[in-house]
Amino acid sequence: MDAAETTLEIKNRLGLHLRAASTLAQALRQFSSAVTLSNGAQQVNARSVTSLMMLGAGQGTKLKVRAEGSDAQEALSALKSLFESRFGEE
């Protein structure tokens, strides 16, 4: 099984709030890989908006992102683009 991992920083002003979390979870629908995000204290399923909200990730928070599956690298690339674009908010 393929796996990929990176660290991404929340750059948008409002952090990982409801709309950003929904955008992130929706972006993963096209991939089959399991994706998790971790803030160091807890690790959550990146497909769950509720779990993403529980991270309480504000602007400047660095999250460890891990993908496991046949399209792990592609899923990670998509999330990297999403984080870089500030979830399309700014």
mmCIF file as gemmi writes it, N, C-alpha and C atoms, coordinates in Angstrom:
data_model
loop_
_atom_site.group_PDB
_atom_site.id
_atom_site.type_symbol
_atom_site.label_atom_id
_atom_site.label_alt_id
_atom_site.label_comp_id
_atom_site.label_asym_id
_atom_site.label_entity_id
_atom_site.label_seq_id
_atom_site.pdbx_PDB_ins_code
_atom_site.Cartn_x
_atom_site.Cartn_y
_atom_site.Cartn_z
_atom_site.occupancy
_atom_site.B_iso_or_equiv
_atom_site.pdbx_formal_charge
_atom_site.auth_seq_id
_atom_site.auth_asym_id
_atom_site.pdbx_PDB_model_num
ATOM 1 N N . MET Axp A 1 ? 0.846 -1.193 0 1 0 ? 1 A 1
ATOM 2 C CA . MET Axp A 1 ? 0 0 0 1 0 ? 1 A 1
ATOM 3 C C . MET Axp A 1 ? 0.883 1.245 0 1 0 ? 1 A 1
ATOM 4 N N . ASP Axp A 2 ? 0.548 2.191 -0.839 1 0 ? 2 A 1
ATOM 5 C CA . ASP Axp A 2 ? 1.3 3.438 -0.92 1 0 ? 2 A 1
ATOM 6 C C . ASP Axp A 2 ? 0.914 4.359 0.235 1 0 ? 2 A 1
ATOM 7 N N . ALA Axp A 3 ? 1.879 5.106 0.713 1 0 ? 3 A 1
ATOM 8 C CA . ALA Axp A 3 ? 1.622 6.084 1.767 1 0 ? 3 A 1
ATOM 9 C C . ALA Axp A 3 ? 2.439 7.335 1.468 1 0 ? 3 A 1
ATOM 10 N N . ALA Axp A 4 ? 1.897 8.469 1.857 1 0 ? 4 A 1
ATOM 11 C CA . ALA Axp A 4 ? 2.582 9.746 1.677 1 0 ? 4 A 1
ATOM 12 C C . ALA Axp A 4 ? 2.253 10.622 2.874 1 0 ? 4 A 1
ATOM 13 N N . GLU Axp A 5 ? 3.197 11.485 3.233 1 0 ? 5 A 1
ATOM 14 C CA . GLU Axp A 5 ? 3.007 12.318 4.417 1 0 ? 5 A 1
ATOM 15 C C . GLU Axp A 5 ? 3.69 13.663 4.209 1 0 ? 5 A 1
ATOM 16 N N . THR Axp A 6 ? 3.078 14.701 4.739 1 0 ? 6 A 1
ATOM 17 C CA . THR Axp A 6 ? 3.67 16.034 4.674 1 0 ? 6 A 1
ATOM 18 C C . THR Axp A 6 ? 3.105 16.873 5.811 1 0 ? 6 A 1
ATOM 19 N N . THR Axp A 7 ? 3.655 18.051 5.999 1 0 ? 7 A 1
ATOM 20 C CA . THR Axp A 7 ? 3.132 19.006 6.973 1 0 ? 7 A 1
ATOM 21 C C . THR Axp A 7 ? 2.67 20.239 6.212 1 0 ? 7 A 1
ATOM 22 N N . LEU Axp A 8 ? 1.439 20.663 6.497 1 0 ? 8 A 1
ATOM 23 C CA . LEU Axp A 8 ? 0.861 21.83 5.829 1 0 ? 8 A 1
ATOM 24 C C . LEU Axp A 8 ? 0.441 22.853 6.874 1 0 ? 8 A 1
ATOM 25 N N . GLU Axp A 9 ? 0.541 24.123 6.514 1 0 ? 9 A 1
ATOM 26 C CA . GLU Axp A 9 ? 0.184 25.209 7.429 1 0 ? 9 A 1
ATOM 27 C C . GLU Axp A 9 ? -1.121 25.863 6.996 1 0 ? 9 A 1
ATOM 28 N N . ILE Axp A 10 ? -1.99 26.102 7.975 1 0 ? 10 A 1
ATOM 29 C CA . ILE Axp A 10 ? -3.246 26.818 7.72 1 0 ? 10 A 1
ATOM 30 C C . ILE Axp A 10 ? -2.885 28.285 7.494 1 0 ? 10 A 1
ATOM 31 N N . LYS Axp A 11 ? -3.185 28.807 6.319 1 0 ? 11 A 1
ATOM 32 C CA . LYS Axp A 11 ? -2.806 30.185 5.989 1 0 ? 11 A 1
ATOM 33 C C . LYS Axp A 11 ? -3.986 31.151 5.971 1 0 ? 11 A 1
ATOM 34 N N . ASN Axp A 12 ? -5.196 30.619 5.803 1 0 ? 12 A 1
ATOM 35 C CA . ASN Axp A 12 ? -6.334 31.536 5.737 1 0 ? 12 A 1
ATOM 36 C C . ASN Axp A 12 ? -6.627 32.131 7.115 1 0 ? 12 A 1
ATOM 37 N N . ARG Axp A 13 ? -7.104 33.34 7.125 1 0 ? 13 A 1
ATOM 38 C CA . ARG Axp A 13 ? -7.307 34.124 8.342 1 0 ? 13 A 1
ATOM 39 C C . ARG Axp A 13 ? -8.23 33.456 9.355 1 0 ? 13 A 1
ATOM 40 N N . LEU Axp A 14 ? -9.27 32.784 8.881 1 0 ? 14 A 1
ATOM 41 C CA . LEU Axp A 14 ? -10.257 32.193 9.785 1 0 ? 14 A 1
ATOM 42 C C . LEU Axp A 14 ? -9.92 30.769 10.212 1 0 ? 14 A 1
ATOM 43 N N . GLY Axp A 15 ? -8.819 30.227 9.717 1 0 ? 15 A 1
ATOM 44 C CA . GLY Axp A 15 ? -8.431 28.88 10.112 1 0 ? 15 A 1
ATOM 45 C C . GLY Axp A 15 ? -9.322 27.818 9.489 1 0 ? 15 A 1
ATOM 46 N N . LEU Axp A 16 ? -9.31 26.644 10.092 1 0 ? 16 A 1
ATOM 47 C CA . LEU Axp A 16 ? -10.069 25.51 9.571 1 0 ? 16 A 1
ATOM 48 C C . LEU Axp A 16 ? -11.477 25.536 10.168 1 0 ? 16 A 1
ATOM 49 N N . HIS Axp A 17 ? -12.267 26.51 9.752 1 0 ? 17 A 1
ATOM 50 C CA . HIS Axp A 17 ? -13.641 26.668 10.226 1 0 ? 17 A 1
ATOM 51 C C . HIS Axp A 17 ? -14.564 25.804 9.368 1 0 ? 17 A 1
ATOM 52 N N . LEU Axp A 18 ? -15.86 25.903 9.562 1 0 ? 18 A 1
ATOM 53 C CA . LEU Axp A 18 ? -16.819 25.004 8.92 1 0 ? 18 A 1
ATOM 54 C C . LEU Axp A 18 ? -16.708 24.972 7.397 1 0 ? 18 A 1
ATOM 55 N N . ARG Axp A 19 ? -16.66 26.122 6.77 1 0 ? 19 A 1
ATOM 56 C CA . ARG Axp A 19 ? -16.613 26.128 5.305 1 0 ? 19 A 1
ATOM 57 C C . ARG Axp A 19 ? -15.318 25.516 4.781 1 0 ? 19 A 1
ATOM 58 N N . ALA Axp A 20 ? -14.2 25.879 5.399 1 0 ? 20 A 1
ATOM 59 C CA . ALA Axp A 20 ? -12.908 25.325 4.979 1 0 ? 20 A 1
ATOM 60 C C . ALA Axp A 20 ? -12.859 23.815 5.213 1 0 ? 20 A 1
ATOM 61 N N . ALA Axp A 21 ? -13.383 23.359 6.349 1 0 ? 21 A 1
ATOM 62 C CA . ALA Axp A 21 ? -13.411 21.924 6.654 1 0 ? 21 A 1
ATOM 63 C C . ALA Axp A 21 ? -14.285 21.184 5.647 1 0 ? 21 A 1
ATOM 64 N N . SER Axp A 22 ? -15.411 21.775 5.281 1 0 ? 22 A 1
ATOM 65 C CA . SER Axp A 22 ? -16.3 21.161 4.286 1 0 ? 22 A 1
ATOM 66 C C . SER Axp A 22 ? -15.618 21.079 2.924 1 0 ? 22 A 1
ATOM 67 N N . THR Axp A 23 ? -14.917 22.139 2.547 1 0 ? 23 A 1
ATOM 68 C CA . THR Axp A 23 ? -14.192 22.164 1.274 1 0 ? 23 A 1
ATOM 69 C C . THR Axp A 23 ? -13.12 21.081 1.252 1 0 ? 23 A 1
ATOM 70 N N . LEU Axp A 24 ? -12.406 20.936 2.366 1 0 ? 24 A 1
ATOM 71 C CA . LEU Axp A 24 ? -11.353 19.929 2.468 1 0 ? 24 A 1
ATOM 72 C C . LEU Axp A 24 ? -11.941 18.521 2.334 1 0 ? 24 A 1
ATOM 73 N N . ALA Axp A 25 ? -12.984 18.234 3.103 1 0 ? 25 A 1
ATOM 74 C CA . ALA Axp A 25 ? -13.605 16.906 3.062 1 0 ? 25 A 1
ATOM 75 C C . ALA Axp A 25 ? -14.158 16.601 1.67 1 0 ? 25 A 1
ATOM 76 N N . GLN Axp A 26 ? -14.764 17.59 1.039 1 0 ? 26 A 1
ATOM 77 C CA . GLN Axp A 26 ? -15.33 17.397 -0.296 1 0 ? 26 A 1
ATOM 78 C C . GLN Axp A 26 ? -14.232 17.132 -1.33 1 0 ? 26 A 1
ATOM 79 N N . ALA Axp A 27 ? -13.099 17.783 -1.189 1 0 ? 27 A 1
ATOM 80 C CA . ALA Axp A 27 ? -11.989 17.589 -2.13 1 0 ? 27 A 1
ATOM 81 C C . ALA Axp A 27 ? -11.473 16.153 -2.103 1 0 ? 27 A 1
ATOM 82 N N . LEU Axp A 28 ? -11.633 15.492 -0.97 1 0 ? 28 A 1
ATOM 83 C CA . LEU Axp A 28 ? -11.131 14.118 -0.834 1 0 ? 28 A 1
ATOM 84 C C . LEU Axp A 28 ? -12.071 13.073 -1.426 1 0 ? 28 A 1
ATOM 85 N N . ARG Axp A 29 ? -13.272 13.459 -1.793 1 0 ? 29 A 1
ATOM 86 C CA . ARG Axp A 29 ? -14.247 12.497 -2.335 1 0 ? 29 A 1
ATOM 87 C C . ARG Axp A 29 ? -13.761 11.792 -3.592 1 0 ? 29 A 1
ATOM 88 N N . GLN Axp A 30 ? -12.902 12.442 -4.353 1 0 ? 30 A 1
ATOM 89 C CA . GLN Axp A 30 ? -12.426 11.852 -5.607 1 0 ? 30 A 1
ATOM 90 C C . GLN Axp A 30 ? -11.294 10.848 -5.403 1 0 ? 30 A 1
ATOM 91 N N . PHE Axp A 31 ? -10.829 10.7 -4.155 1 0 ? 31 A 1
ATOM 92 C CA . PHE Axp A 31 ? -9.715 9.798 -3.864 1 0 ? 31 A 1
ATOM 93 C C . PHE Axp A 31 ? -10.168 8.637 -2.984 1 0 ? 31 A 1
ATOM 94 N N . SER Axp A 32 ? -9.534 7.485 -3.16 1 0 ? 32 A 1
ATOM 95 C CA . SER Axp A 32 ? -9.881 6.317 -2.351 1 0 ? 32 A 1
ATOM 96 C C . SER Axp A 32 ? -8.993 6.178 -1.118 1 0 ? 32 A 1
ATOM 97 N N . SER Axp A 33 ? -7.881 6.879 -1.073 1 0 ? 33 A 1
ATOM 98 C CA . SER Axp A 33 ? -6.939 6.761 0.046 1 0 ? 33 A 1
ATOM 99 C C . SER Axp A 33 ? -7.543 7.251 1.357 1 0 ? 33 A 1
ATOM 100 N N . ALA Axp A 34 ? -7.092 6.633 2.446 1 0 ? 34 A 1
ATOM 101 C CA . ALA Axp A 34 ? -7.454 7.091 3.789 1 0 ? 34 A 1
ATOM 102 C C . ALA Axp A 34 ? -6.545 8.27 4.11 1 0 ? 34 A 1
ATOM 103 N N . VAL Axp A 35 ? -7.133 9.374 4.565 1 0 ? 35 A 1
ATOM 104 C CA . VAL Axp A 35 ? -6.35 10.581 4.843 1 0 ? 35 A 1
ATOM 105 C C . VAL Axp A 35 ? -6.629 11.039 6.266 1 0 ? 35 A 1
ATOM 106 N N . THR Axp A 36 ? -5.554 11.312 7.012 1 0 ? 36 A 1
ATOM 107 C CA . THR Axp A 36 ? -5.699 11.815 8.372 1 0 ? 36 A 1
ATOM 108 C C . THR Axp A 36 ? -4.933 13.122 8.521 1 0 ? 36 A 1
ATOM 109 N N . LEU Axp A 37 ? -5.408 13.956 9.441 1 0 ? 37 A 1
ATOM 110 C CA . LEU Axp A 37 ? -4.73 15.194 9.808 1 0 ? 37 A 1
ATOM 111 C C . LEU Axp A 37 ? -4.448 15.128 11.296 1 0 ? 37 A 1
ATOM 112 N N . SER Axp A 38 ? -3.299 15.641 11.699 1 0 ? 38 A 1
ATOM 113 C CA . SER Axp A 38 ? -2.927 15.624 13.111 1 0 ? 38 A 1
ATOM 114 C C . SER Axp A 38 ? -2.337 16.968 13.508 1 0 ? 38 A 1
ATOM 115 N N . ASN Axp A 39 ? -2.747 17.457 14.676 1 0 ? 39 A 1
ATOM 116 C CA . ASN Axp A 39 ? -2.185 18.697 15.202 1 0 ? 39 A 1
ATOM 117 C C . ASN Axp A 39 ? -1.15 18.411 16.284 1 0 ? 39 A 1
ATOM 118 N N . GLY Axp A 40 ? -0.776 17.153 16.427 1 0 ? 40 A 1
ATOM 119 C CA . GLY Axp A 40 ? 0.182 16.758 17.454 1 0 ? 40 A 1
ATOM 120 C C . GLY Axp A 40 ? -0.504 16.174 18.668 1 0 ? 40 A 1
ATOM 121 N N . ALA Axp A 41 ? -1.642 16.742 19.042 1 0 ? 41 A 1
ATOM 122 C CA . ALA Axp A 41 ? -2.394 16.248 20.192 1 0 ? 41 A 1
ATOM 123 C C . ALA Axp A 41 ? -3.42 15.199 19.781 1 0 ? 41 A 1
ATOM 124 N N . GLN Axp A 42 ? -4 15.374 18.606 1 0 ? 42 A 1
ATOM 125 C CA . GLN Axp A 42 ? -4.991 14.404 18.137 1 0 ? 42 A 1
ATOM 126 C C . GLN Axp A 42 ? -4.917 14.235 16.631 1 0 ? 42 A 1
ATOM 127 N N . GLN Axp A 43 ? -5.327 13.049 16.203 1 0 ? 43 A 1
ATOM 128 C CA . GLN Axp A 43 ? -5.342 12.707 14.778 1 0 ? 43 A 1
ATOM 129 C C . GLN Axp A 43 ? -6.78 12.432 14.384 1 0 ? 43 A 1
ATOM 130 N N . VAL Axp A 44 ? -7.217 12.997 13.245 1 0 ? 44 A 1
ATOM 131 C CA . VAL Axp A 44 ? -8.609 12.834 12.825 1 0 ? 44 A 1
ATOM 132 C C . VAL Axp A 44 ? -8.708 12.413 11.365 1 0 ? 44 A 1
ATOM 133 N N . ASN Axp A 45 ? -9.85 11.832 11.034 1 0 ? 45 A 1
ATOM 134 C CA . ASN Axp A 45 ? -10.184 11.452 9.667 1 0 ? 45 A 1
ATOM 135 C C . ASN Axp A 45 ? -10.472 12.736 8.885 1 0 ? 45 A 1
ATOM 136 N N . ALA Axp A 46 ? -9.731 12.966 7.819 1 0 ? 46 A 1
ATOM 137 C CA . ALA Axp A 46 ? -9.876 14.205 7.047 1 0 ? 46 A 1
ATOM 138 C C . ALA Axp A 46 ? -11.166 14.258 6.242 1 0 ? 46 A 1
ATOM 139 N N . ARG Axp A 47 ? -11.892 13.153 6.158 1 0 ? 47 A 1
ATOM 140 C CA . ARG Axp A 47 ? -13.164 13.136 5.433 1 0 ? 47 A 1
ATOM 141 C C . ARG Axp A 47 ? -14.342 13.55 6.32 1 0 ? 47 A 1
ATOM 142 N N . SER Axp A 48 ? -14.1 13.692 7.612 1 0 ? 48 A 1
ATOM 143 C CA . SER Axp A 48 ? -15.153 14.031 8.564 1 0 ? 48 A 1
ATOM 144 C C . SER Axp A 48 ? -15.08 15.51 8.945 1 0 ? 48 A 1
ATOM 145 N N . VAL Axp A 49 ? -16.076 16.269 8.527 1 0 ? 49 A 1
ATOM 146 C CA . VAL Axp A 49 ? -16.107 17.705 8.824 1 0 ? 49 A 1
ATOM 147 C C . VAL Axp A 49 ? -16.107 17.928 10.333 1 0 ? 49 A 1
ATOM 148 N N . THR Axp A 50 ? -16.894 17.145 11.064 1 0 ? 50 A 1
ATOM 149 C CA . THR Axp A 50 ? -16.967 17.281 12.521 1 0 ? 50 A 1
ATOM 150 C C . THR Axp A 50 ? -15.603 17.051 13.156 1 0 ? 50 A 1
ATOM 151 N N . SER Axp A 51 ? -14.916 16.002 12.716 1 0 ? 51 A 1
ATOM 152 C CA . SER Axp A 51 ? -13.582 15.704 13.257 1 0 ? 51 A 1
ATOM 153 C C . SER Axp A 51 ? -12.592 16.815 12.935 1 0 ? 51 A 1
ATOM 154 N N . LEU Axp A 52 ? -12.658 17.335 11.722 1 0 ? 52 A 1
ATOM 155 C CA . LEU Axp A 52 ? -11.766 18.427 11.331 1 0 ? 52 A 1
ATOM 156 C C . LEU Axp A 52 ? -11.987 19.65 12.218 1 0 ? 52 A 1
ATOM 157 N N . MET Axp A 53 ? -13.236 19.943 12.526 1 0 ? 53 A 1
ATOM 158 C CA . MET Axp A 53 ? -13.562 21.089 13.375 1 0 ? 53 A 1
ATOM 159 C C . MET Axp A 53 ? -12.995 20.907 14.784 1 0 ? 53 A 1
ATOM 160 N N . MET Axp A 54 ? -12.948 19.653 15.247 1 0 ? 54 A 1
ATOM 161 C CA . MET Axp A 54 ? -12.451 19.367 16.595 1 0 ? 54 A 1
ATOM 162 C C . MET Axp A 54 ? -10.955 19.658 16.74 1 0 ? 54 A 1
ATOM 163 N N . LEU Axp A 55 ? -10.238 19.771 15.633 1 0 ? 55 A 1
ATOM 164 C CA . LEU Axp A 55 ? -8.814 20.106 15.704 1 0 ? 55 A 1
ATOM 165 C C . LEU Axp A 55 ? -8.594 21.53 16.208 1 0 ? 55 A 1
ATOM 166 N N . GLY Axp A 56 ? -9.583 22.399 16.002 1 0 ? 56 A 1
ATOM 167 C CA . GLY Axp A 56 ? -9.445 23.787 16.43 1 0 ? 56 A 1
ATOM 168 C C . GLY Axp A 56 ? -8.239 24.472 15.798 1 0 ? 56 A 1
ATOM 169 N N . ALA Axp A 57 ? -8.001 24.181 14.526 1 0 ? 57 A 1
ATOM 170 C CA . ALA Axp A 57 ? -6.81 24.68 13.837 1 0 ? 57 A 1
ATOM 171 C C . ALA Axp A 57 ? -7.022 26.096 13.314 1 0 ? 57 A 1
ATOM 172 N N . GLY Axp A 58 ? -6.355 27.042 13.93 1 0 ? 58 A 1
ATOM 173 C CA . GLY Axp A 58 ? -6.436 28.429 13.502 1 0 ? 58 A 1
ATOM 174 C C . GLY Axp A 58 ? -5.322 28.772 12.527 1 0 ? 58 A 1
ATOM 175 N N . GLN Axp A 59 ? -5.319 30.015 12.092 1 0 ? 59 A 1
ATOM 176 C CA . GLN Axp A 59 ? -4.282 30.486 11.167 1 0 ? 59 A 1
ATOM 177 C C . GLN Axp A 59 ? -2.907 30.253 11.78 1 0 ? 59 A 1
ATOM 178 N N . GLY Axp A 60 ? -1.993 29.716 10.979 1 0 ? 60 A 1
ATOM 179 C CA . GLY Axp A 60 ? -0.636 29.454 11.44 1 0 ? 60 A 1
ATOM 180 C C . GLY Axp A 60 ? -0.423 28.058 12.007 1 0 ? 60 A 1
ATOM 181 N N . THR Axp A 61 ? -1.506 27.317 12.232 1 0 ? 61 A 1
ATOM 182 C CA . THR Axp A 61 ? -1.387 25.951 12.748 1 0 ? 61 A 1
ATOM 183 C C . THR Axp A 61 ? -0.769 25.051 11.689 1 0 ? 61 A 1
ATOM 184 N N . LYS Axp A 62 ? 0.192 24.244 12.104 1 0 ? 62 A 1
ATOM 185 C CA . LYS Axp A 62 ? 0.808 23.275 11.2 1 0 ? 62 A 1
ATOM 186 C C . LYS Axp A 62 ? 0.2 21.908 11.476 1 0 ? 62 A 1
ATOM 187 N N . LEU Axp A 63 ? -0.293 21.28 10.419 1 0 ? 63 A 1
ATOM 188 C CA . LEU Axp A 63 ? -0.939 19.98 10.531 1 0 ? 63 A 1
ATOM 189 C C . LEU Axp A 63 ? -0.153 18.93 9.761 1 0 ? 63 A 1
ATOM 190 N N . LYS Axp A 64 ? 0.022 17.782 10.382 1 0 ? 64 A 1
ATOM 191 C CA . LYS Axp A 64 ? 0.652 16.65 9.702 1 0 ? 64 A 1
ATOM 192 C C . LYS Axp A 64 ? -0.444 15.935 8.923 1 0 ? 64 A 1
ATOM 193 N N . VAL Axp A 65 ? -0.226 15.764 7.636 1 0 ? 65 A 1
ATOM 194 C CA . VAL Axp A 65 ? -1.21 15.128 6.76 1 0 ? 65 A 1
ATOM 195 C C . VAL Axp A 65 ? -0.628 13.808 6.273 1 0 ? 65 A 1
ATOM 196 N N . ARG Axp A 66 ? -1.396 12.735 6.439 1 0 ? 66 A 1
ATOM 197 C CA . ARG Axp A 66 ? -0.947 11.406 6.003 1 0 ? 66 A 1
ATOM 198 C C . ARG Axp A 66 ? -2.03 10.771 5.151 1 0 ? 66 A 1
ATOM 199 N N . ALA Axp A 67 ? -1.619 10.235 4.013 1 0 ? 67 A 1
ATOM 200 C CA . ALA Axp A 67 ? -2.539 9.535 3.11 1 0 ? 67 A 1
ATOM 201 C C . ALA Axp A 67 ? -2.005 8.128 2.873 1 0 ? 67 A 1
ATOM 202 N N . GLU Axp A 68 ? -2.906 7.147 2.899 1 0 ? 68 A 1
ATOM 203 C CA . GLU Axp A 68 ? -2.54 5.757 2.64 1 0 ? 68 A 1
ATOM 204 C C . GLU Axp A 68 ? -3.503 5.178 1.628 1 0 ? 68 A 1
ATOM 205 N N . GLY Axp A 69 ? -2.963 4.658 0.531 1 0 ? 69 A 1
ATOM 206 C CA . GLY Axp A 69 ? -3.79 4.055 -0.503 1 0 ? 69 A 1
ATOM 207 C C . GLY Axp A 69 ? -3.159 4.22 -1.868 1 0 ? 69 A 1
ATOM 208 N N . SER Axp A 70 ? -3.838 3.709 -2.866 1 0 ? 70 A 1
ATOM 209 C CA . SER Axp A 70 ? -3.286 3.698 -4.224 1 0 ? 70 A 1
ATOM 210 C C . SER Axp A 70 ? -3.107 5.095 -4.82 1 0 ? 70 A 1
ATOM 211 N N . ASP Axp A 71 ? -3.886 6.064 -4.346 1 0 ? 71 A 1
ATOM 212 C CA . ASP Axp A 71 ? -3.767 7.433 -4.863 1 0 ? 71 A 1
ATOM 213 C C . ASP Axp A 71 ? -3.327 8.415 -3.768 1 0 ? 71 A 1
ATOM 214 N N . ALA Axp A 72 ? -2.52 7.917 -2.844 1 0 ? 72 A 1
ATOM 215 C CA . ALA Axp A 72 ? -2.078 8.726 -1.701 1 0 ? 72 A 1
ATOM 216 C C . ALA Axp A 72 ? -1.353 9.999 -2.132 1 0 ? 72 A 1
ATOM 217 N N . GLN Axp A 73 ? -0.444 9.883 -3.074 1 0 ? 73 A 1
ATOM 218 C CA . GLN Axp A 73 ? 0.333 11.047 -3.516 1 0 ? 73 A 1
ATOM 219 C C . GLN Axp A 73 ? -0.565 12.09 -4.174 1 0 ? 73 A 1
ATOM 220 N N . GLU Axp A 74 ? -1.521 11.637 -4.96 1 0 ? 74 A 1
ATOM 221 C CA . GLU Axp A 74 ? -2.451 12.554 -5.628 1 0 ? 74 A 1
ATOM 222 C C . GLU Axp A 74 ? -3.34 13.267 -4.608 1 0 ? 74 A 1
ATOM 223 N N . ALA Axp A 75 ? -3.801 12.534 -3.602 1 0 ? 75 A 1
ATOM 224 C CA . ALA Axp A 75 ? -4.637 13.133 -2.557 1 0 ? 75 A 1
ATOM 225 C C . ALA Axp A 75 ? -3.852 14.204 -1.808 1 0 ? 75 A 1
ATOM 226 N N . LEU Axp A 76 ? -2.595 13.901 -1.489 1 0 ? 76 A 1
ATOM 227 C CA . LEU Axp A 76 ? -1.755 14.864 -0.789 1 0 ? 76 A 1
ATOM 228 C C . LEU Axp A 76 ? -1.506 16.107 -1.637 1 0 ? 76 A 1
ATOM 229 N N . SER Axp A 77 ? -1.289 15.925 -2.924 1 0 ? 77 A 1
ATOM 230 C CA . SER Axp A 77 ? -1.081 17.061 -3.831 1 0 ? 77 A 1
ATOM 231 C C . SER Axp A 77 ? -2.314 17.954 -3.885 1 0 ? 77 A 1
ATOM 232 N N . ALA Axp A 78 ? -3.495 17.333 -3.922 1 0 ? 78 A 1
ATOM 233 C CA . ALA Axp A 78 ? -4.742 18.102 -3.951 1 0 ? 78 A 1
ATOM 234 C C . ALA Axp A 78 ? -4.907 18.911 -2.669 1 0 ? 78 A 1
ATOM 235 N N . LEU Axp A 79 ? -4.591 18.303 -1.527 1 0 ? 79 A 1
ATOM 236 C CA . LEU Axp A 79 ? -4.711 19.022 -0.259 1 0 ? 79 A 1
ATOM 237 C C . LEU Axp A 79 ? -3.68 20.143 -0.162 1 0 ? 79 A 1
ATOM 238 N N . LYS Axp A 80 ? -2.488 19.899 -0.659 1 0 ? 80 A 1
ATOM 239 C CA . LYS Axp A 80 ? -1.461 20.943 -0.642 1 0 ? 80 A 1
ATOM 240 C C . LYS Axp A 80 ? -1.934 22.159 -1.431 1 0 ? 80 A 1
ATOM 241 N N . SER Axp A 81 ? -2.522 21.931 -2.587 1 0 ? 81 A 1
ATOM 242 C CA . SER Axp A 81 ? -3.052 23.032 -3.402 1 0 ? 81 A 1
ATOM 243 C C . SER Axp A 81 ? -4.166 23.764 -2.67 1 0 ? 81 A 1
ATOM 244 N N . LEU Axp A 82 ? -5.012 23.008 -1.984 1 0 ? 82 A 1
ATOM 245 C CA . LEU Axp A 82 ? -6.126 23.593 -1.244 1 0 ? 82 A 1
ATOM 246 C C . LEU Axp A 82 ? -5.614 24.484 -0.112 1 0 ? 82 A 1
ATOM 247 N N . PHE Axp A 83 ? -4.63 24.001 0.639 1 0 ? 83 A 1
ATOM 248 C CA . PHE Axp A 83 ? -4.05 24.788 1.726 1 0 ? 83 A 1
ATOM 249 C C . PHE Axp A 83 ? -3.367 26.035 1.172 1 0 ? 83 A 1
ATOM 250 N N . GLU Axp A 84 ? -2.62 25.877 0.063 1 0 ? 84 A 1
ATOM 251 C CA . GLU Axp A 84 ? -1.911 27.009 -0.537 1 0 ? 84 A 1
ATOM 252 C C . GLU Axp A 84 ? -2.879 28.082 -1.038 1 0 ? 84 A 1
ATOM 253 N N . SER Axp A 85 ? -4.045 27.657 -1.519 1 0 ? 85 A 1
ATOM 254 C CA . SER Axp A 85 ? -5.035 28.611 -2.037 1 0 ? 85 A 1
ATOM 255 C C . SER Axp A 85 ? -5.924 29.172 -0.927 1 0 ? 85 A 1
ATOM 256 N N . ARG Axp A 86 ? -5.57 28.852 0.322 1 0 ? 86 A 1
ATOM 257 C CA . ARG Axp A 86 ? -6.343 29.317 1.489 1 0 ? 86 A 1
ATOM 258 C C . ARG Axp A 86 ? -7.803 28.869 1.4 1 0 ? 86 A 1
ATOM 259 N N . PHE Axp A 87 ? -8.004 27.667 0.886 1 0 ? 87 A 1
ATOM 260 C CA . PHE Axp A 87 ? -9.337 27.075 0.753 1 0 ? 87 A 1
ATOM 261 C C . PHE Axp A 87 ? -10.256 27.935 -0.111 1 0 ? 87 A 1
ATOM 262 N N . GLY Axp A 88 ? -9.656 28.74 -1.002 1 0 ? 88 A 1
ATOM 263 C CA . GLY Axp A 88 ? -10.423 29.582 -1.906 1 0 ? 88 A 1
ATOM 264 C C . GLY Axp A 88 ? -11.09 30.761 -1.238 1 0 ? 88 A 1
ATOM 265 N N . GLU Axp A 89 ? -10.608 31.146 -0.062 1 0 ? 89 A 1
ATOM 266 C CA . GLU Axp A 89 ? -11.275 32.2 0.712 1 0 ? 89 A 1
ATOM 267 C C . GLU Axp A 89 ? -10.678 33.584 0.553 1 0 ? 89 A 1
ATOM 268 N N . GLU Axp A 90 ? -9.409 33.696 0.257 1 0 ? 90 A 1
ATOM 269 C CA . GLU Axp A 90 ? -8.784 35.023 0.266 1 0 ? 90 A 1
ATOM 270 C C . GLU Axp A 90 ? -8.043 35.28 -1.022 1 0 ? 90 A 1
